[in-house]
């Protein structure tokens, strides 16, 4: 990872507030903010590989799975440039 890479470690929405678009809107705002950094070139996130909900959620936002990290979590990224 370089200084031009950005990592979002966790996005958690309390269970009673899920399925209301809160997480999607939060990520859309976060991604827009990161994209505004002139030198940002990659956004990376991670999640448990067996979390099908997270897998679908991040794929719909444009993330592509790339690897399993040293902690056993799925790594997915969006390349900006």
C-alpha positions, 0 to 999 in steps of 0.5 A: 500500500502506498500513500495514494491508497486508501483503506476503509477498515469497517462500516457497521450499521446497527442491526435495527437500522439495516436495510434502510439504505444507511450503509449504502449512502454512507459508503457513497458519501465516503467514496465520493470524498475519497475520489476528490483527493487528487492523488488517490488511486485505490480504495481498499476494504476488507470483510469476512469471506463468508459474509455474503451480504458484505460481498454483495454490498461492496460488489454493487458499489464497484469493489472487486475482490483481489486477495485474502489478507494475513488475517483471513479477510477478503480484500476488495478494491476500486482502482480510481486511475 
